[in-house]
Amino acid sequence: MSTTAVPQPSTSTPQASTPALLLALPLLDHEQLQAAFSHLAASLAGLPVLVAYPGEAEEPLHFPLPTVAVTPSAPVARIPWVHTAAEYLNVHKLLTEYQLPRCLLLGAEFWTLAPECLRTLVTIAIDSNADLVLPRYTTSPYDALVNNIILAPVTRALFSVKAHTPQPLDVVFSARMAERLATVAQRYTAANQNDALLWPVGEACSAGFTVQEVPMGTRSFPVPEVTDLTQLLTLVAGSLFTEVEAKATYWQRARPQAAVAGTAPLTFSEEPPRPDVSTMIETFRIGYQNLSEIWSLVLPPNSLLGLKKLSVLEQETFFMPDALWVRIVYDFLLAWRLRTINRAHLLGALTPLYLAWVAGYILGGKQQAHLEALAAAFDSDKPYLVSRWRWPDRFNP
C-alpha cells in the first residue's frame, strides 16, 4: 500500500497531538471529499486523529488534522452501503504502517451524522478498551427490517451478543480486531472476492473480544444498487448464513449472553405513515401457489400447515406468528448448509415469506415490543437449530 506524506495542519489552527486513532474514509469523489472534510473539521477539532482517504485529491484540501492519501493495496469496489473485505484488509495495513491502536471506519454519507454524535463516537473510540464498537442508530420502525428480523436476532441467538447492527456502516475496532478481520479478508481477496462481506461481531465473539454499542442518532443510509429484494436477501442473508456455517463449532456450545457496554433497547424515530401491505400479502399468496413444492423440501409439516392457514387470512387479520418465522429462518439456514436446493433458488423462495412476516408486523402495530419479542423467540428456539444441525437425518420434511 503506498501513501503520500502526511500534510501538516494549517498554522492557523492548533496542531493535534500524536494520533491515537486512524479515521478511514470511504471512496469519495472530490465534491464529497470537500463536504466530508468540512464536516469532520467541525466535529473533530483538537482530537488526536489521523484521517486517511483513498486516492489523491484533485486540488489541495485544507484540514486542521493530519491527513494521508492512500492507494489501496486491494482494489475497493464502490459498494457504498456496506464495508467489504478489501476495505478491512487495507485498514489493517494502515494501522500496522502507522502503529496506531485502533481505527474508526466510516461509511458513505457519514456527514449526515450529527457532529456531536460523530465526535462522541471518536472520543469513545479513543478512550474505550473495547475491541469492537458498534453504532446503534435511531431509525423508522419500517426501516432496516432485513437487519431487524434476520441479521440482528440470528446474531444475538447464535453468538450470544446483543448487537443491534451486526453489519455496521460506521465501526470502531482495535488493532488486534483489525488483524483478525484482515486474516479473514485475505482469504477473500486472494480469491479475487474483494467485495465479500465480513461479519465483525462473529469474529469478535469467537475470539473472546469485547464489544460495545454507542447510540448514534439518525443517519442517512446510501441506497444499495441492488434494488431487487431477492437479490439483496441472497447477498446479505447468504453471507450471514455462510458465517454461521463457518463458526458452527463456536455457536453450538451453550454460553451466557456476552455483556455489551452501552447496549439499550432499540429506539425508533417518529413513526411515518404506515406502508401499504396489500402487495406484500399478494406476493406471499402467489408464492404459496408457486413455491409450495420448494418450501416442502425445506420446511417441516407444522410450518407448511402454518403457511396454509396464513394464505387464507384476510388482510385485516393477516399475521405470521413469530415462532413460525423463527422456524422458517432456521430451516432455511439448515437447507443452506445441506444444499437441499440451489442456494440462490433457496433464498429466492424466502422472499415471499419475509414479506408475509413484514406485512403482519406493519399491521400489528407496537413495532418496538414486537421486535424485542421476535429476538427472544430466536433465542428460545436455538436448541431446535442445534439439534437439527447435529443430526439432520433425524428429520426429513
C-alpha positions in Angstrom: 0.0 0.0 0.0 1.5 3.3 -1.0 0.8 6.6 0.8 1.6 10.2 0.4 3.3 12.2 3.0 1.1 13.3 5.9 0.3 17.0 5.4 0.9 19.3 8.3 -2.1 21.0 9.9 -2.7 24.6 9.0 -0.8 27.1 11.1 -4.0 28.9 11.9 -5.3 26.0 13.9 -3.9 24.2 16.9 -1.9 21.1 15.9 -3.4 17.8 17.1 -1.4 15.7 19.4 0.2 12.4 18.3 -2.6 10.4 16.6 -4.4 7.8 18.8 -6.9 6.8 16.2 -7.0 6.1 12.4 -10.1 7.5 10.8 -10.6 5.8 7.5 -12.9 7.4 5.0 -14.8 5.6 2.2 -14.2 6.1 -1.5 -15.4 9.7 -2.3 -15.4 11.9 -5.3 -13.8 15.4 -4.9 -17.1 17.2 -4.1 -18.0 14.6 -1.5 -14.5 14.7 0.0 -14.7 18.5 0.4 -18.1 18.1 2.2 -16.7 15.3 4.3 -13.6 17.4 5.4 -15.8 20.3 6.2 -18.0 18.1 8.4 -15.0 16.4 10.1 -13.3 19.7 10.8 -16.3 20.9 12.7 -16.6 17.6 14.6 -13.0 16.6 15.4 -11.1 19.8 16.1 -8.4 19.1 18.7 -8.7 15.4 18.7 -5.7 13.1 18.1 -6.8 11.6 14.8 -5.1 10.7 11.6 -7.5 10.8 8.7 -6.9 8.5 5.7 -8.8 8.7 2.4 -8.4 6.6 -0.8 -6.8 8.3 -3.8 -5.5 11.8 -4.4 -7.4 15.0 -4.1 -7.8 16.9 -7.3 -6.7 20.1 -5.5 -5.3 20.8 -2.1 -7.6 20.3 0.8 -7.3 22.5 3.9 -7.9 20.5 7.0 -6.9 21.1 10.7 -5.9 17.5 11.3 -3.2 15.3 9.8 -4.3 13.5 6.7 -2.9 10.9 4.4 -4.0 9.9 0.9 -3.9 6.2 0.3 -3.6 4.0 -2.7 -5.3 0.8 -1.6 -3.4 -2.5 -2.0 -6.6 -4.4 -2.5 -8.9 -2.7 -5.0 -12.0 -1.4 -3.3 -15.3 -1.8 -5.2 -17.8 1.1 -4.9 -20.4 -0.5 -2.7 -21.4 2.5 -0.6 -24.0 0.7 1.7 -21.6 -1.9 3.2 -17.9 -2.4 4.0 -16.1 -5.2 2.1 -13.2 -7.5 2.7 -10.8 -5.2 0.7 -11.6 -2.3 3.0 -10.9 -4.2 6.2 -7.6 -5.5 4.7 -6.5 -2.1 3.7 -7.3 -0.6 7.0 -5.3 -3.2 8.8 -2.3 -2.4 6.7 -2.6 1.3 7.5 -2.9 0.5 11.3 0.3 -1.5 11.0 2.1 1.1 9.0 1.3 4.0 11.3 1.4 1.8 14.5 -2.0 3.1 15.7 -4.0 1.2 18.3 -7.5 1.4 16.7 -9.5 2.6 13.7 -12.8 4.2 13.0 -14.0 3.1 9.6 -16.8 5.4 8.3 -19.3 4.5 5.7 -20.8 6.6 2.8 -22.8 9.6 3.7 -21.3 9.7 7.2 -21.6 13.5 7.1 -25.3 13.1 7.8 -24.5 12.1 11.3 -24.9 14.9 13.8 -21.5 16.5 14.6 -21.9 15.8 18.3 -22.7 12.1 17.6 -19.6 11.8 15.4 -17.4 13.5 18.0 -18.8 11.2 20.7 -18.0 8.1 18.6 -14.4 9.3 18.0 -13.8 10.1 21.7 -15.3 6.8 22.8 -13.1 5.0 20.2 -10.0 6.7 21.6 -10.9 6.1 25.2 -12.6 2.7 25.0 -10.8 -0.6 25.6 -13.4 -2.5 23.6 -12.2 -4.4 20.6 -15.3 -3.6 18.6 -17.6 -0.6 19.0 -20.8 -0.7 17.0 -23.4 2.1 16.3 -27.0 1.9 17.4 -28.9 4.2 15.0 -32.3 5.6 15.5 -34.5 4.7 12.5 -38.1 4.5 11.4 -39.9 1.3 12.6 -40.2 0.3 8.9 -36.5 0.7 8.0 -33.7 -1.8 8.2 -36.1 -4.8 8.5 -33.7 -7.3 6.9 -31.4 -6.3 9.8 -34.0 -6.3 12.5 -35.8 -9.6 11.7 -32.9 -11.7 10.4 -29.4 -10.4 10.9 -29.6 -9.0 14.4 -31.8 -11.7 16.0 -29.8 -14.6 14.4 -26.6 -13.0 15.6 -27.9 -12.5 19.1 -29.2 -16.0 19.4 -26.2 -17.8 17.9 -23.3 -15.6 19.1 -24.8 -14.7 22.4 -24.3 -11.0 22.0 -27.0 -8.3 21.8 -25.8 -6.3 18.8 -28.4 -4.2 17.1 -26.2 -3.7 14.0 -24.1 -6.7 13.2 -23.2 -5.4 9.7 -22.2 -1.9 10.7 -21.7 1.1 8.3 -19.6 3.0 10.9 -17.5 0.8 13.1 -14.5 1.1 15.5 -12.1 -1.8 16.0 -8.8 -2.3 17.8 -5.6 -3.3 16.1 -6.0 -6.9 17.2 -9.5 -7.0 15.9 -8.3 -5.5 12.6 -5.7 -8.2 12.4 -8.3 -10.9 12.8 -10.6 -9.3 10.2 -7.7 -8.9 7.8 -6.9 -12.7 8.1 -10.4 -13.5 7.0 -10.4 -10.7 4.4 -7.2 -12.0 2.8 -8.8 -15.3 2.0 -11.4 -13.5 0.0 -9.1 -11.0 -1.7 -6.7 -13.9 -2.6 -9.7 -15.5 -4.4 -10.5 -12.1 -6.1 -13.6 -11.7 -4.0 -12.7 -8.2 -2.8 -16.4 -7.3 -2.4 -17.2 -10.1 0.0 -18.9 -9.2 3.3 -17.3 -9.8 6.7 -19.1 -10.1 10.0 -17.1 -8.3 12.7 -19.5 -9.4 15.5 -18.9 -13.1 14.8 -15.2 -12.6 14.7 -15.2 -10.7 18.0 -17.3 -13.2 19.8 -15.4 -16.3 18.6 -12.1 -14.6 19.7 -13.4 -13.6 23.1 -13.0 -9.9 22.3 -15.1 -7.2 24.0 -18.0 -5.4 22.2 -19.6 -2.0 22.9 -22.5 -0.1 21.4 -22.9 3.6 21.0 -26.2 5.5 20.4 -25.7 7.4 17.1 -29.0 9.1 16.5 -30.4 9.3 13.0 -28.4 8.9 9.8 -29.0 8.8 6.0 -28.1 5.5 4.5 -26.9 5.0 1.0 -29.3 3.1 -1.2 -28.0 -0.3 -2.4 -27.5 -0.6 -6.1 -29.3 -3.9 -5.7 -32.9 -2.8 -5.8 -34.5 -6.3 -6.1 -35.3 -7.7 -2.7 -34.5 -11.3 -3.7 -31.0 -10.3 -4.8 -30.5 -8.3 -1.6 -31.6 -11.2 0.6 -29.4 -13.5 -1.4 -26.4 -11.3 -0.9 -26.8 -10.3 2.8 -28.6 -13.3 4.3 -26.5 -15.7 2.2 -23.3 -14.0 3.6 -24.7 -14.3 7.2 -25.6 -18.0 6.6 -22.1 -18.6 5.4 -20.6 -17.0 8.5 -22.9 -19.1 10.7 -21.8 -22.3 8.9 -18.1 -21.4 9.2 -18.5 -20.8 13.0 -20.7 -23.8 13.8 -18.3 -25.2 16.4 -18.5 -22.0 18.3 -22.2 -21.2 18.4 -23.3 -24.8 19.2 -21.8 -24.5 22.7 -24.1 -23.2 25.3 -22.9 -19.9 26.8 -24.3 -16.9 28.7 -25.0 -13.8 26.7 -21.9 -11.6 26.5 -22.1 -8.2 28.1 -22.2 -5.3 25.7 -21.3 -2.0 27.2 -23.7 0.8 26.3 -26.4 -1.5 25.0 -30.1 -0.4 25.3 -33.4 -1.3 23.7 -33.9 -0.4 20.1 -35.3 3.1 19.6 -37.3 4.5 16.7 -37.8 7.9 15.3 -41.2 9.4 14.9 -43.4 6.8 13.1 -44.1 7.7 9.4 -47.3 6.8 7.6 -47.9 3.1 7.6 -46.8 1.5 4.3 -49.4 -0.3 2.2 -49.1 -4.1 2.7 -51.5 -5.3 0.1 -48.7 -6.0 -2.5 -46.7 -7.8 0.2 -49.6 -10.1 1.1 -50.4 -10.8 -2.6 -46.7 -11.7 -3.2 -46.9 -14.2 -0.4 -50.1 -15.7 -1.8 -48.6 -16.0 -5.3 -45.6 -17.6 -3.6 -47.8 -20.1 -1.8 -49.3 -21.2 -5.1 -46.0 -21.4 -7.0 -43.3 -22.2 -4.4 -45.1 -24.8 -2.2 -43.0 -27.6 -3.7 -39.8 -25.9 -2.9 -41.0 -25.0 0.6 -41.9 -28.6 1.2 -38.2 -29.6 0.6 -37.1 -27.1 3.3 -39.9 -26.8 5.9 -41.4 -29.3 8.3 -45.1 -30.2 8.2 -46.1 -27.9 11.0 -44.6 -24.9 9.3 -46.3 -25.8 6.0 -49.6 -26.1 7.8 -49.0 -22.6 9.4 -48.4 -21.2 5.9 -51.5 -22.8 4.6 -53.6 -21.1 7.3 -51.8 -17.8 6.7 -52.6 -17.9 2.9 -56.4 -17.7 3.5 -56.4 -14.9 6.1 -58.0 -11.6 5.2 -55.7 -8.6 5.2 -57.3 -7.2 8.4 -56.3 -10.3 10.4 -53.1 -11.2 8.5 -50.3 -12.0 10.9 -47.4 -14.5 10.8 -46.6 -15.8 14.3 -43.0 -15.2 15.5 -42.5 -18.9 16.2 -43.3 -19.7 12.6 -40.9 -17.1 11.2 -38.1 -18.2 13.5 -38.5 -21.8 12.4 -38.6 -20.7 8.7 -35.3 -18.8 9.1 -33.6 -21.7 11.0 -34.8 -24.3 8.5 -33.7 -22.2 5.6 -30.3 -21.8 7.3 -30.2 -25.6 7.6 -31.1 -26.0 3.9 -28.3 -23.6 3.1 -25.9 -25.7 4.9 -27.1 -29.0 3.4 -27.5 -27.5 -0.1 -31.0 -29.0 -0.2 -31.6 -26.9 -3.3 -29.6 -24.4 -5.3 -28.7 -21.6 -2.8 -29.8 -18.8 -5.0 -33.2 -20.5 -5.5 -33.4 -21.2 -1.8 -33.1 -17.5 -0.8 -35.4 -16.5 -3.6 -38.0 -18.8 -2.1 -37.5 -17.0 1.2 -38.6 -13.6 -0.2 -42.4 -14.1 -0.1 -42.1 -15.5 3.4 -40.1 -12.4 4.5 -42.8 -10.2 3.0 -45.5 -12.1 4.8 -43.9 -11.5 8.2 -43.3 -7.8 7.4 -46.9 -7.3 6.4 -48.1 -8.7 9.7 -45.6 -6.6 11.6 -46.8 -3.5 10.0 -50.5 -4.3 10.5 -50.0 -5.4 14.1 -48.5 -2.1 15.5 -46.4 -1.9 18.7 -43.3 -2.5 16.5 -40.6 -2.0 19.2 -42.2 -4.6 21.5 -42.7 -6.9 18.5 -39.1 -6.8 17.5 -38.0 -7.5 21.1 -40.4 -10.5 21.3 -39.1 -11.8 18.0 -35.4 -11.6 19.2 -36.5 -13.6 22.3 -38.2 -16.2 20.1 -34.9 -16.7 18.2 -33.1 -17.1 21.5 -35.5 -19.7 22.9 -35.6 -21.8 19.7 -31.9 -22.1 19.3 -31.9 -25.7 20.7 -34.0 -26.7 17.7 -31.3 -25.4 15.3 -28.5 -27.0 17.2 -30.3 -30.4 17.3 -31.1 -30.2 13.6 -27.6 -29.1 12.7 -26.0 -32.0 14.6 -28.5 -34.7 13.5 -30.1 -33.5 10.2 -31.1 -37.0 9.2 -33.5 -37.3 12.1 -35.9 -35.1 10.3 -37.0 -35.4 6.7 -39.6 -32.9 5.6 
